[in-house]
Amino acid sequence: MIRFLFRHLKGRRLAVFVAAALTFVAVACDVLAAIPFKIILDKIVDHRDPSLPFSGWLMTYFDRFGARGGLTQAEAHTRLGVVLFAGVMFLALGVISAVVAYVQLSVAAFVGQDLGARLRKHLFAHVEHLSLDWHVRQQVGEIVQRISGNITDIEKLVTDGLVDLLSGVLTLAGILTVMLVINWQFTLLSMCIVPLLFVTVLIYTRWVKRASKEAARAAGGVARVASASITAIVELKAFTLERWTARVFGEHVDRQQRFALQAGRRQAEFNPLVILFITLSDVVIITVGALIAAAHSGSYALGFLTVPTASLTVGTLTVFLAYSKQLYQPMRDLSKLTLLASTASAASGRIQEILDQPVEERYAPRGPVHPSRVRGDIVYRGVVFGYDPQRPVLHGIDLEIPTGTRLALVGLSGSGKTTTARLLPRFYEPWQGSLTIDGVDVRDYPLSDLRRNIAIVPEDSILFEGTVRDNIALGCPEATDEQVEAAARLACIHDTIAALPGDYAAEVREMGRNFSRGQRQRVAIARAILRDAPILILDEPTTNLDVEAEAEVLRALDHLTRGRTVIVISHRLSTLGQVDEIAVLQSGRIAERGTYQQLRTGGGPFARMLAEQYRYAAEPVRFGTVGDVPGAD
Ligand SMILES: Nc1ncnc2c1ncn2[C@@H]1O[C@H](COP(=O)(O)OP(=O)(O)OP(=O)(O)O)[C@@H](O)[C@H]1O
């Protein structure tokens, strides 16, 4: 996770360095805050003078406030002067500490928020550039959870945790150093509990991390089921699946709760253990320390340790006790951090998993750069492809679609029509064979150029957040209002838009749910007209429409398809009279090809499909002669 943070904090490392440097100052203030007590106690109780480096001149300055009478030989400074000096030192340390804390927390908050925002943008852009092949294997909710929830976990660690972590470690190191300098033998004695504490931290960190990882995974499940259920709310209601989805959702929530509780329980056990260890350490300091300090001179042997008593005054004992209490806070912070850090570590792993996926552009052009606008002469040669490595879906597709011709792909459901069409814009890569446009392999075009040359009208078009105008001008933001309106007129949607409040500025809500399917299809057609791509893929664009809406969309398509190379996928065989050629797919193979008239009378798979489609027609239809079928030429 450290590597992950280091990489993604690029450009903000100076800010992190400033926060870290300030932490040194803050910790130094905290550690030194116990010294004024020692100065006062040593002066008042033991009648000694404080020996603080670099401070002699300041104490001499404060001497003017006190009386010199009654001072012992060992005392160079007045009592009031030393007390005032200690008070000023305490106040100064407090003020510096407060100012530093403000700057430090502001910098940490900035770095955390900035990291979160940049990570979110980076991850989202990366996800968008991953292949469709990867996307179809993912759960939408899982991806959303990583972009929102998991990044928040990392943000929290940086904002709340990193300063605490550093100051915790530094405080421990600072306290230990000062104690060792004052009396290293007594320090070793009072720290005898530390190894135990260290092992405890290690074990508990591991436990908490494991539970947090499982909780994060379960949170992904919660998001996944929630998003899938809400997306399919119509089907859910239609099949009265509310209780079933609520149960599945509940199982994921329970799992998340179980692991989060487990992490919380470990945390709850850990804190009291730390308190117990610190108390034991205090008992040693108070009892053994008091005995040693009372001896006044000579040394005190404790097993293999000999503690010189002269160095252990009441003031020193107070400092040790204060430090022992101060040790507790960083330990507690560090223990809290274990949870924060484990959650963030699990989150960074889940984010890195996505970032490690190669983006589509890895299939960079291999040869010379080709014209960015193609003519549209398409050839499939021996194309083999499947989604699952063990199960090919297409078994050697051969197709030629000359520039400006319209080819219909028909076949039973699951025969591979959509898959065949989707190989053209390189949503997937064929296992074998080649796909060329104007004689150039599709892999030799820059991906963005290739896709700019292909417009797709799917079965159910989605509109995006924004205005109707934005939605039509989606592929070409530079289009003028006149061009947008002209495209809308050709797509037979202008009158509908003009009747909306705000007409072209009307807002599209929730992926276009405030528009009917037919209206959405016609907006998508207007979009494709404006995009003016030479190649067009129509994937069952009228499937879900009623007769009237279908007629409107077909009229709009008539304008769109003129002068372009078109691949149309359709189940409604009766609407295929306008195409130049039909290719019938059967189990991933081209079973027959020909014009509508040839296939209709040929007695092959197409004729059988046509007969099947009319089996339940209200009025019997005879096949055999041209013109029997509605929509035929
Ligand atoms: N994302 C996917 N992952 C795995 N298998 C898939 C995926 N998409 C399609 N398939 C499988 O590939 C085969 C061909 O699917 P495809 O969608 O190309 O058929 P189709 O002829 O367009 O069907 P339909 O007319 O029902 O849309 C089917 O067996 C389908 O189960």
The ligand as an SDF file (V2000), in Angstrom:
LIG
                    3D

 31 33  0  0  0  0  0  0  0  0999 V2000
  -20.7800  -11.4080  -22.8400 N   0  0  0  0  0  0  0  0  0  0  0  0
  -20.8920  -12.6830  -23.1160 C   0  0  0  0  0  0  0  0  0  0  0  0
  -20.2530  -13.6040  -22.3670 N   0  0  0  0  0  0  0  0  0  0  0  0
  -20.3450  -14.9100  -22.6500 C   0  0  0  0  0  0  0  0  0  0  0  0
  -21.0700  -15.4170  -23.6770 N   0  0  0  0  0  0  0  0  0  0  0  0
  -21.7460  -14.5470  -24.4370 C   0  0  0  0  0  0  0  0  0  0  0  0
  -21.6920  -13.1340  -24.2070 C   0  0  0  0  0  0  0  0  0  0  0  0
  -22.4470  -12.5160  -25.1380 N   0  0  0  0  0  0  0  0  0  0  0  0
  -22.9560  -13.5020  -25.9170 C   0  0  0  0  0  0  0  0  0  0  0  0
  -22.5430  -14.7140  -25.5120 N   0  0  0  0  0  0  0  0  0  0  0  0
  -22.8560  -16.0020  -26.1120 C   0  0  0  0  0  0  0  0  0  0  0  0
  -22.4680  -15.9520  -27.4650 O   0  0  0  0  0  0  0  0  0  0  0  0
  -23.4470  -16.5670  -28.2780 C   0  0  0  0  0  0  0  0  0  0  0  0
  -23.8570  -15.5830  -29.3890 C   0  0  0  0  0  0  0  0  0  0  0  0
  -24.4570  -14.4390  -28.7720 O   0  0  0  0  0  0  0  0  0  0  0  0
  -24.9700  -13.2040  -29.6440 P   0  0  0  0  0  0  0  0  0  0  0  0
  -25.4760  -12.2000  -28.7190 O   0  0  0  0  0  0  0  0  0  0  0  0
  -23.9120  -12.8340  -30.6050 O   0  0  0  0  0  0  0  0  0  0  0  0
  -26.1630  -13.8880  -30.4360 O   0  0  0  0  0  0  0  0  0  0  0  0
  -27.3100  -13.1820  -31.2600 P   0  0  0  0  0  0  0  0  0  0  0  0
  -27.4660  -14.0140  -32.4710 O   0  0  0  0  0  0  0  0  0  0  0  0
  -27.0350  -11.7500  -31.4550 O   0  0  0  0  0  0  0  0  0  0  0  0
  -28.5060  -13.4150  -30.2500 O   0  0  0  0  0  0  0  0  0  0  0  0
  -29.8250  -12.5390  -30.0620 P   0  0  0  0  0  0  0  0  0  0  0  0
  -30.5470  -12.5570  -31.3600 O   0  0  0  0  0  0  0  0  0  0  0  0
  -30.5610  -13.2660  -29.0010 O   0  0  0  0  0  0  0  0  0  0  0  0
  -29.3770  -11.1790  -29.6560 O   0  0  0  0  0  0  0  0  0  0  0  0
  -24.5840  -16.9720  -27.3780 C   0  0  0  0  0  0  0  0  0  0  0  0
  -24.4700  -18.3680  -27.1400 O   0  0  0  0  0  0  0  0  0  0  0  0
  -24.3470  -16.2160  -26.1010 C   0  0  0  0  0  0  0  0  0  0  0  0
  -24.7010  -17.0160  -24.9920 O   0  0  0  0  0  0  0  0  0  0  0  0
  1  2  1  0
  2  3  1  0
  2  7  2  0
  3  4  2  0
  4  5  1  0
  5  6  2  0
  6  7  1  0
  6 10  1  0
  7  8  1  0
  8  9  2  0
  9 10  1  0
 10 11  1  0
 11 12  1  0
 11 30  1  0
 12 13  1  0
 13 14  1  0
 13 28  1  0
 14 15  1  0
 15 16  1  0
 16 17  2  0
 16 18  1  0
 16 19  1  0
 19 20  1  0
 20 21  2  0
 20 22  1  0
 20 23  1  0
 23 24  1  0
 24 25  2  0
 24 26  1  0
 24 27  1  0
 28 29  1  0
 28 30  1  0
 30 31  1  0
M  END
$$$$
